[in-house]
């Protein structure tokens, strides 16, 4: 399974914001830190705000910060809410499956078990876990 760029950017953006300890962050500083398009990050910030991960502050000195503590945000939750599809194989989407062996095939069950295990591992880790070692990440991302 491969995460979309949207989920990847969402996780990296949340890591950056978590390092800022409640300070307001602006999109441009995250874009500069990661070398990611500001336009892509605007979409990510908008969605993360709607999903309750970020608190956004409008206006001249606005920005965004975490809406919840990093230890309260699991990576599994972020991935589930930012990924569009978890259809690892065609038969996961019964509306478009044209596979002729779906009724007799065990692949779907094996892939479901693998997906469940993947998400269970992500559920074991929080945003707080991802920003360790804090000093090393801060040196890389927050160096101005």
N, C-alpha and C positions, 0 to 999 in steps of 0.2 A: 504494500500500500504506500502511496506517496501523497503527502499533504499538498493541497493547493498552495499557491503563493500567498493567497489571502490568509490562510491559517498560519502559515509560516511567518508572515509579516505581523499578524496579530500577536503571536507569541513573543516575537522579538520586541515589538512595541511595548507590550506589557512588561517585559523584563526591564526595558529602559526606564519606563515610568516607575516601576517598583524601586529602582535604584535611587530615584529622586526623592524618596521619603516624603511624599505629600506636597512637594513643590509643584507649581503649575509647569507643565511641559508644553512646548509648541511643536507643531508638526515639522517645521523646518529643521529643528535641532535633531530630531529622530532621523529624518531623511539624511542629514549630513553625517550623523554617526554611523549609519549602516550603508550609506550609498544607495538608498532606495528612492524611487520616485515620490516626490511630495504628493502628486495626484493620487497615486495608489494608496498612500498612507491616509489621505483625507477620507477615502472610502472606508478604510479599516477603522479609523477613529470614530466615524459616524456609526458604523455597525456596533462597535464595542460599547459606545455610549448607549445605543438603543438596547443592547443586551444587559446593561447594568454593570459592566466591568469598569467603565470609565465615567467619571463625572466631568462634564464639559462646562467651561465658563466662557461665555461670549464677551466680546468687546475688545477694546484696544489692548489691554493687558491680559487678555484671556488665554486660555489653554485648556489643558485637561490633566487629570490626576486619577489615581485609582479610586474607585468607588467603594472598594472593599479591601480589607487587609490582604497582603500577598499570601499569607498562610491559609486564607479562606477561599482561594481561587485554585481549583485543581486543573491540571493540564488537560485531563479528560473532558472536563466541562467546556473548556475553551474550544477544544477540537470538535466536540459534538455540535457546538453552536455555530462554528464558523465554516465547517465543511458542508458542502451542498449535498454530497451523496456518499454513502458507504456501500454502494453496490459494487462489491469486489468482482463478482461474476454476473453474467447476464441474468441469471435466474433470480437474483436478489430483487429485481424490478419486474414483478409479474405482469405489469401493464405493457412492457415492451419485449418480454422474453419470447424469442422464437426458437429456443432450444428444443429439439425434438426428444431429448432424453430426460427432461426435467422431472417427470413423474417417477422415474426409476433411479435417478442419479443421486449419489451420496456426496457429491462434491459440494453442494450447497451447505450441507450440515458441517462439513469439515471447514469450509471457509467461514461460516458463521462462528464456529468455535474459535478459529484463529482471530477473527475480528473482535470477538468478546475478550479474548486474552490480551490483545493489543490495547484495547480501551481500558481494561482493568489495570494494566501497568501504568498507563497515563493517569488513571485515577489515584494511584499511590503517590503521585508527586504534585507538589503545589508550586505556585509561582515563587514562593519564598525559597524553595529548593533550587530553582533554576538560577537564582541570582547569587549562588555560592560558587566559588569564593568571591565574596562581594568586592574585596579590594582589587582583585585582578580584573574583574569586569568593569569596575568603576574607572580604573586606569585606562582601559581600552575605549569605553563608550563615552565617558564623561570628560575626557581630556579636551580642553578648549584652548 
